[in-house]
């Protein structure tokens, strides 16, 4: 799911965002929903990602850059790190 505020995202940009979200969902099978929010403030672009999954998993990250796609890449990298940490915690707490 992609939401854009104060800016229009091109078709290529939407395809890129969908591809990155699909990669996250393939890498982490517990993910149920990925919501990307793209916002433009003058010359700076903000990309936020909200990931929801099982069990009670909700992770949010954001990235700032001059262009949309680099900002989205920063946010994806942050989400990926948080997901790895969450998965390690879940595996460590299992009996």
PyMOL commands that set and color helices and strands:
alter all, ss='L'
color gray80, all
select helices_A, chain A and resi 11-27+68-92
alter helices_A, ss='H'
color red, helices_A
select strands_A, chain A and resi 2-5+31-41+44-53+57-65
alter strands_A, ss='S'
color yellow, strands_A
deselect
rebuild
show_as cartoon
